[in-house]
Amino acid sequence: MNRALRIRGLLALAVIALSLFVSFTQPVRLGLDLRGGTQIVLETRPGEGDSPAEATDRTLEVLRDRIDALGVAEPSLSRSGTDRIVVELPGVQDPTEAADVLGRTAQLTFHEVLGTAADGDGTMAGADGPRVLKDESGQPLRLAAAELTGKDVEEAAARLDQQGGAGWHVALDFKGSGDGWARLTGEAACHPAGDARRRVAIVLDDKVISSPQVDPSVGCGTGITGGSTQITGSFTVDEAKELALLINGGALPVPVETVEQRTVGPTLGAEAITASAWAAIVGTALTGVFIIAVYRLLGFLAVVALACYGLISYAALVALGATLTLPGLAGFVLAIGMAVDANVLVFERAREEYAARRRPSPRSSLTAGFRGAFSAIADSNITTLIAAGLLFFLASGPVRGFGVTLGIGVLASMFSALVVTRVLADPVVNRAWLRRRPRLTGIAHTGAVRDRLTLRAPRLMRHPRRWLALSAAALVLAASGIAVRGLDFGVEFTGGRLIEYGTSSPVDPDRARAALADAGFPGAVVQESGDQRISVRTDRLTNAEAAAVTEAVDAVGDGADKLRDETIGPSLGKELRQGALIALAVALGAQLLYLSARFRWLFGSAAVAALAHDVVILVGIFAWLGKPIDGVFLAALLTVIGYSVNDSVVVFDRVRDLMRRKPEAPFATVAERALLQTLPRTVNTGMGAAFILTALAVFGGDSLTDFALALLIGVAVGTYSSMFTATPLAVELHGARKG
């Protein structure tokens, strides 16, 4: 064993041992869409002169105190950007109360009552000056400027008056000796009983919650001493506790608005985990059988390396503290299929080396295969990393988790293919018994696909414009779908509310639409989302309107359980829609820059044109099928971009290699040879990805069906475009430049 192999072996052993330790000692952090719960995104509204970042930080501290008082297990609060706060509440299935508590500013003030006011007076300008507000019974009161605020309160507690029978109230203890409260009540006590001016108004967020008369026993100018009082108002136990919580937590320094809210039931998350696990098992098994059938012993070793890849990527995900979301779980499964690509590149290059040598040996051919395939592996994986990075920086929510797992998967697949596979394969292929039976290695023959291509020797690039005409026709067909059917943007991009229900019996969407129209929601979009599941998409709803929607669905479905509830504000929907367009533009631009730097502008332009071709066709097919264009589709689209570039990179890498060997050869001939030589790799890699994606579509559950469908279409279109759009276009561009 040479020194390089020993170093690789020790490195592989260390990484695998560390991965085992991390996997068995640290739990994975599941996203709320997998374990159930609520995520609320709040946006702060600082005033003029306030620093958005500082105001958001102060708001974050107040919210943290409020959530601690709610008693939610393992809550998570984090700032996102300069003016947004992401709140995760595991296990909270009814977010109405939580969102109300978090979003209220809790500006508590105490006012002297100057008298009653006419009904039409309205609220006077300026919260710090005199104003008019209605009391609990609806009578307008003229209030003086606030003399005390929530900052003057030491502690608030919800109490039950069991002796007097007054029910629940909130007991307040003021800071210090309570001189301010004594002065305020002392001034009110100077007015006769029954006079409105003998009252003290307690206001929360510009609403009078209590305006009691000062007791006749309190003397004028003396007031209520002792530094404590009570807020009464016929509170229920929940209302009293909530008010005490808000007062103790303090007022928010700036108003906040709920711009996004997602709720996922624990049942849906558990089903997603089980379905994805089955997809991973079945897809990996099918891929493994295929790789072993094609590459024999080396294929078996590649499957072992694939298992190591799964362990390493999972451990990296846990060690980094990344949150595993539902799209992220799909990305983890998908990366298994993509991890096969590097092994296929090496083995196909080794087959070529074996066939080209006069006295071939499996070991020397394999070594040459690793060396020759390295540049294509590096370039193709870097382009996928670019797509993963864009998902992380430009996407939001669970889709960002997909970018994380995809990026980790790409790095882990490179390590497993270039290090683990080589450590396993080098000693094995050097065995004497295997040298006597070289065909067992899987690289001592050219393979069925390559043999058929060699026998027929098709002239694929004889008429490159025919291929471009076919691609143009596909583009026109896809674009017509966008023009005729339009794009069904999901709630993430349009704003509004999406609620998914599980019903006791199958529900006809037309019946559900009619029931919702009768309930006052004629514009609701109703779609089947699985077996005995329907989704309802509307504009923004109040909680009362959402309850009416649930009641209507419950009636037609013989009972309905809310599985998922998402609310996106219109401003955030517009922002996400613009972000999706920016992500696509940046993805195409970044790929063009990288490919132009690594190859030539000619190759980069051809590859990016093929990418744009793939994007339009995939979007057009979804338009024809009436599928939603949402954040998960964006994740699939960017992944298709990375996958399509992989194929183009492999072809262009071979073109560059052949041009170095024979610079005088015609470009069209070189491109055709490169295409034929890399076609076996393209077919085998596509088959490996297809097994995984088909398993994901069949077993991955309803929530991942559209994702897997988009990727399956993308893999097929990307495989075609890399061969019959990018390569012919490069031939035409080269001819135009030469002419």
N, C-alpha and C positions, 0 to 999 in steps of 0.2 A: 504494500500500500504506500503510495507516494505521499509526500508532505501535504500537497494541496488537498488531496482526498481526506487525509486525517483532519485537517483544519475544518473542511466542510462537514465531516462527520461529527466533530465535537460541537460545532456551531448548531447543527441540526438537533443533536441530542439535548443541548442546553435549552434551545428554544422550545422543544417539545416538552421537556421536563418542567420548565417554567409555566408553559401553557396548561399542563395538567394540574400543577399546584394552584394556579389562579382559578381554573375552572371548578375545582373541588372545594376551594376555600372562600370564594367570593360569589355572592348571588348576582345574577344579571338584573339590571334595572329595567323593568317593563314600563312602557308608556301607558298612558291612561286608556288608549284605545285597545290595549291588550288585557289590562287588569280591571278596567272599569273605573269610572269616576268622571269628574268634570274639570275642564280647563277653561279659564276665563282670562281674556286679554283686555286689560283696561288701558285707556289712553288718557293722559293727564291734559288739562287745559289751563296752563299757567297764564297769568295776566301779564300785562305790559311791564317790562322791567324785570320780570322773574326769569331766572336761568332755568330752561326746561329740565336739564339734567339734575340740578340741585332740587328743584321742586319734585321731580320724580323720586329722587332718593328719600326725601322727607316723607312723601306719600307712602313709599314702600315700608318704612318703619312703622307708620300708623297701621297700615294694613296687616303687617305681621302681628301686631298686638291683637287686632280684631280676630284674625284667624286662630290664634292661640286660644282665644276665649271661646271660639266656636267648638273647639274640641275635636277637630278633624285629625285623624292619624296620619302622620308623615306628610304634612302639607309641604308644598314647594312654591317659593316666590322668587322671581328673578326679574331683573330689568332687561328689557329688550330695546336696544336703541336708546335714544335720549328721552322719549316720552311715552314708552309703553311698559307695562308690568304684566308678566305672565304668571298666573296663579293656577296651580294644579292641586286639586282636592280629591285624592283617591277615595273611592267608596261613596262619594256624594252623588246620588242618583237624581235628586230633586234640587237643582241649583237655584231655584227661585229665591229662597231665603238668603242663601249665601251671596248671590249677586246683588240683592237688595242691601244687605249689610255692608258689602264691600264698596258699593257705588255711592252710598249716601255720604254727603260731606260731613254730617253730624256737627253743624254749626249751632251750638246751644247758646242762647242768650236769654237774659232776664230783663223785663221792661216795666216801667211805670205806665199805667193806663191813664191817658189824658181825657178819656171820655169815649162815647160812642160816635160813630160816623155814619153818614148817609151811605146807602147801598152803592151808589154810583161813584163814590169818591175814588175807589181803586187803591192800589198800593202806591204810596208816595215814593218818589225817587230817592235813592240813597239808603242803603241798609244801615248806615251808621247814624242817620238822622231820624226825625219823626217819620212815621209811616202808618199805613192802615192795613190791618190784617183781620180776617174773620176768626172769631173764636170757635170753640167746639160746636156751638149750636148754629153757627152761620152768621151771627151778629157781627158787623164790622166794628172794630175797635181802633181808636186812634192811640198809637203807642209812642212813647218818648224814645229817645236813643237808648241803646242797651247800656245798662249800668254794670252788669255782670256777664261773664261768658263762661263757657265750659272750662276754660283754663283756671277759673277760680274755684272749681270743684275738686276736692281732695279724693273723694270716692263715691261711687254710686252702687246701690245694691237693690235687687228686686225683693220685696217683702210682701207677705200675706198678712192682712189685718184680720186675725181670726176672732178677736174679741168684738171689735166694732162692726164687723161684717161688711167693711168697705171694699173688700176684695184685694186685688194686687195693686201695689203702688211701687214707686221707686224712691228710696230713701237717699238723700244727698247730704254729704258732709263737706262743708266749705273749708278752704284752706285758712289757717290762722284762727282768729277768733270769730270770723264771720261778720265783721263790722259792716261790710257792704250789704249783706242781706238784711241786717238789722236796720240799716239806714233806709233801704228800699221799702221794707214793710212798715217802718215807722212813718214814712211820708204817706203811704196808702192808708194807714190807720187814722189819719187826721180827717178823713172824709166819712160822712154818715153811712150807716149800714144800708145796703141796697144800691148805693151809688156805684156806677161803673168805675169811678176813680179809686174806690177802695180795693180794687182787684190788682193782682200782679200777674203779668203775662209771661209764660215760659214758652219760648219759641225754639223749635228745632227745624233747621233747614227751611226757614221762611214759612213755617206752619205753626200756628198756636196749638200746642199739645195740651196745655192746661192754663187756666186763668182763674185761680181760686180767689175768693174774697178773704181778706185778712180777718181773722176771728175777732169778734167784739171785745174779747178779753185783752187784746193787745192794745197798749196805750199809744197815743199820738206822740211821735218823736222817739218812742222807745223801741218799737219794733220787736221782731222775734230774735231773741238772743240765743247763744249756745252754739251757733255755727252749723246748724243742721235744719233740714226741712224735708217735706215730702212732695213728690209729684204724683197727683192723683188724676184719674181720667178714665175709669172703667176699663183698665188694661186687662187683657188675658195674661196668663202666665208667660206665654212666648213673647208677647209684646213688651211686657215689663222687663224680661231678661234681655231682650234685644236692645231696648233703650238704655239699660244699665251698661250693657256691653259697649254701645257706641260712645257713651259719655266717658267711660273708663279708658277706652282706646284713644280718645282724643279726636279732635276735628281734623279732617283732611286739609292740608295746607292749600290745595287747589282742587277744583271740581274734577271729576273723572267721568269717563263714558265707557260703557262696555261695547267694544267694537267686535269682539269675537267670543263665542261661547260654544263649547263642544261637550256633549255628555254621551258616554258609551256605557251600556249595561254590562255587568260582569259576564253574563251568559254569552254575549256576542264576542267578547274578548277571548273567553275560554275556547269557544268554537273556532276562532281564527287561529289560535295557537295549535290546536289539535289538527286542523285542516292543513296548516302550513307544515307541521311535522310529517304528516302523511305524504304531502307533496315532496318534501325533501327526501324521505325514505324511498318512495317509489321512483322519483326522478333520478336520484343518485344510483339506485340499483340498475335501472335501465341504461343509464349512461355508462356505468361500470361494465355491464355485460357487453355493450357495444364496443367500448374501448378494448376490452380483453379479446373480443372476437376479431377485431381489426389488427391489433398490435401484439396479441399473444402474451408472452412472458413480460415484455416491457409494458404492455397494457395493464397487466396485473399489478406491477410495481407502481404504475401511475395511479391506479385506484387506491393503493395503500397511501401514496403521497397525497391523494385527494382527501382521504380521511384525516391525515395530518393537517392539511389545509383547513378543514372544517374546525378542528380543534384549535389551531393557531388563531384563526379569525374570530372565533367565539371568545377565546381568552383575551384577545386584544380589545374586543368590544367591552368586556367586563372590566379590564384593567383601566381603560380610559374613562370609565364611568359613563359611557354613552348610553342613552336611553333607546331601548329596542322598541320601535313602533311597528305597526302593522305593515306599512310599506317597507320599513327597514327589514322586517322578517322576510318579506318577499325578496328584497334585495339580497339577503343572506342566501336564500335558496337559489336565486338567479346566478349569483357569483360562483356557485358550484359548477354550473354549466360553462361559465366563462373561464373557470380555472383550467378546464380541459384544453383550452386553446393553446396555451404555452407548450404543453406536452405534445400535442399534435404537431405543432410547428417543428419541435425538436426531432420527433420521430420521422416525419416526412423528409426533413433535411438529411437525417441519417440514412434513410432509404436511398436518397439520391447519391449520397457519398459512397454507399456500399456498391451501388450499380456502376458508378464511374471509376472505381479503383480496379487495377489489374489483379492485385492480390489482396482482396478485401478481408478485413476482420471486423467482427461486430463491435469490439471496443474502440478501435480507431475510427470507425464510421460514426459511432455514437458521440465520441469526443468532437469530431468535426461537425456533427449535427448541432451540438450545443453551441459551439463557436459560431457557426454560420447563422443560426437562428436568433442569436442574442439581440442583434440590432432590431429585427422585426418585432421581437417580444417587447423590447424596451419601448419602441415607438408606439406600438399598438396599445400598450398598457398606459402610457403617459396620456394618450388622447382620451382614454376612459377616465383617468384621474381628473382631467380637465372637466369632463362632464360631471363627475362626482363633486368636485369643488364648486362648480356653479350651482348645483343643487343645494349645497350647504349654505353658500353665501347669499343666494338670491331667492331660494324657496323659504317656506315657513311651515311651522307645525310638524306633523308626522312625516311630510315629504323630506324635510331636512334630515330626519333619521335615516331615510333611504340613502341619501347622499353619503352619510357617515359609514353605513354598513357596506355600501358599494366601494367606497375608497379603501376601507380596511380589507375588503375581499380581494381587490386588485393587488394590493401589496402582498397579502398573504399568499395569493396564487403564484406570484412571481417567485417568492421564496420557496414554496413547495415544489415548483417545477424546476427551478434552476439549482436548488441546493438539495432538497430532500430526494427528489427523483434521481438526481445524479449520484447521491451517496448510496442509494439502494441499487442503482443499475450498474455502476462501474465495476464493483467486485463480481456481480453475477455474470455479466457478459464475458468476463475473462476466464470463466471456469472451462476446464479442458473438455468436459462432457458437452458443454454448450457450443464450444468451437467446432465440435464434430457434428453438431446438429444446428447450424446457424439459423435455419428457418423458424426454429422455436422462439428466437428472439423477437420476431415480428418486423425486423428491419432488413432481413436478408432477401427480401423480395419487394417488388415495386408496388404491389397492391392492385386490386381489380380495377379501380378507377383509372389509375395511371396506365395500366396495360391497355385498357380500351381506348384511352386517348392516344397512346402511342400507335396503336394499330390503325386507327381511323385518321389520325393527324388532321383534325378539322381546321379549316382556315377561318377562324373566328373574326379576325380583323381585316378580312379582305374587303368588306363593305361596312366600315364603321358607321356610316351615316344611317344605315338601315336600323342599327341598334338605337341610335339617337332618335330616329323617327318613332320607334316603338316606345321609347321612354317619354317622348313628347306627347304621344297619344294617351299614355297612362296619366300624364300630368293634366291633360285637358279633361279627361274623364273624372279625375279626382276634384279638380277645380270646379267642374260643373256641379258636383255634389255639394260643395260649399256654397255655390251661388244659388242652387235650386232649393236645397233642404235647409241651408243655414247651419250655424253652429249652436248646439245646445250647451251653453256655458253652465257649469255647475254653480252652486250657491257661493262657492269660494270666490268666483270671479264676478258675480252679479250682485252679491249681497242678498240678504233675505234669510229664510229659515228652512231647514231641511229636517224632517222628522221621519224616522224609519220605525215601522211597527211590525211586530210578530202577531199574527192573528190566529184564532182558534180554528178557523176554517178558511179555505181558499177564497180570495176576494177578487172579483172581476174589477179591473181598474175603472171601467166605464161606470159601474154601480157606485164605486167610491167617489168618482168625480161628481156624479149626480147628487150624492148625499152631501158632499162638501159644498156644492153650489146651493143646495137648499139651506145649508147652514150659514150661508153668507160669504162663501169663498169661491166664487165662480172662476177665478184666475188660478186656482191651485193646480199644479202639475202633479199628476199621480202616475207612478210607474211601479211595475212589479220588480222587486229586487231580490227575489229568491222564492223558495218554496214556502207558501203561506207568509210572505213578507211583502209589504208595499212601502213605498216612500212617498212622502208628500212634500212638495217644494212650493213655497209661497213667498210673498214679500214679508218684511218684518212683522212679527205678531206680538201682541201683548200676551201676558200669561193667561189672561181670561180667554183671548182668542185661541191660543194654543190648546187650552182645555176644551174649547168647543170643537176644534179639529179632532182631538182625541176621542171625544164623545161620538162624533159622526163616524169615525173609522170603527170604533168599538161596536156601533150598532150594525154595520154591514159585515163585520168580521166575526160576530158572535164572541166578542171579547178581543181586546188588543193590548199588548204590552209594548211600551216604548223601549226600543232597543238602542236608538241613537237620536241625538238631538243637537243640531248645529245651528248657530246663529252667527251671521257675518254682517257687520255694518256696511252700508253703501260706500263709505269712504275707504274702508279696508278692501272691499271687493274691487273697487277701481284700482287701488294700489296694487293688489295682487295680479290683476289683469295686466297692468302696465309692467309689473315685474316679470310676468311670464314672457311678454314680448321682448323685454330687455334680455332675459336669460337666453332666449333663442338667438337673438342677434349677437350677443356676446359669445355664445357657444360657437356659432359659425365663424365669427371673427377670430376667436382664439385658436380654433382648429386651423384656419387659413394661415395665421401667423406661424404657428408651430410647424406645420407641414412645409411652408415655404422656407423656413429656416433649416429644417432637417433635410429637405429634398431640393426642389426648385419651385419657383412660383407657378410653373406650368402644372406640376403635380398637385400643388396645393389648391390651385383654382379648380382643377378637375374634380378633386375629392370634395371640396366644399360645394360645388355645383351638384354633385351626386347627393350630398347631405340635404341640400335644399329640396331636391327631387324627392327624397325619402320623407321629409317633413310634410310636404304638400300632399303626397299620396296617402300617408297615414292619417292626416287630419281629414282628407277627403273621404276616405273609407269610413271613418267614424261619423262623418256627416251623413253619408248615405245610410248607415246603420242606425242613425238616431241615438248614438251613444253620447253620454255627457263628456264635455271637455272640462276637466277639473284638475286639482293639484296632483292626483295620482296619475292622470293621463300625462301631465307635464313631466313627471318623473320618468314615465315610460318613454316619452318622446326624447328626452335628453339622453336616456340610456341607449336608445336606438341610434342616436347620433354617434355616441362613443363606439357602439358595436359596428356601425357601418364604416366608420373611419378605420377601425381595426382591419377590416377586409381590404380596404383600399391601400392601407399602409403596407400590408403584406405583399400585395401585387407590385406596388411601386418600389418597395425595397428590392424585390427580385429584378425589376427593370433596371434599377441603378446598378445592381450587381452584374447583370449581363452586359450593360453598356461599358462597364469598366473592363470587362474581359474582351469585348469586341466593339470598340468605339466606332468602327467604320460601318457596322451593320445598320440597315435601315431601321428607323425607330418603330415603324409598324410591325416589322418582323420581330424585333426585340420584345415589344409589348405583347404580341401574340404568344411568343415562347414563355414569357413570364406568366401570362394568364394560364396557359396549359400546365405549367409546372406547379403553380400554387393551387390549381383547382381541386386536387385531392384533399389538401388541407382545408379548403373552404367548405367542401362537402362534409368532411368528417366533423369539423367544428360546428357547422350548422346543425348536424344531426344531434350532437351532444347537447347543444342549447335547446333544440326542439323537444328532446325528451323531458328536460327539466320544465320547460314552459308548458308543455302539454299536461304534465302532472300537476303543475300549479293551477292550470285552468280547470282540470277535472276535480282535483282534491282540495284546491286552495280556498274553497268557500265562495259565497256570492260576492263578498266585498273585494275579492282579488280577481274575479273572472275578467272584468274589463281590462285590468292591468295586464294580466297574462295574455289576453287577446291582442292588446296593442303591441306587446313585445313579440308575439308570434308573427303578426303581420310585419312588424318592423324588421325582424330577422330575415324573413323571406324577401322583403323589398330591399333591405340593405345588402343582402348577399347578391341579389341580381344587379343592383346599381353599381356595386364595387367592380363587378366584372364587365357589365354591358352598358354602363353609363359613364363611370369615371374613366375607364380605360379607353373606350372609343373617343371620348371627349379629349383626353390627353393626346391621342393620335392626331385628331383634327387640329388641336391648338398647336401642336408641334409642326404640322404641315403648314398652317397659316403663318406661323412665325418664320419658318424657313422660306416660304414663298415671299 
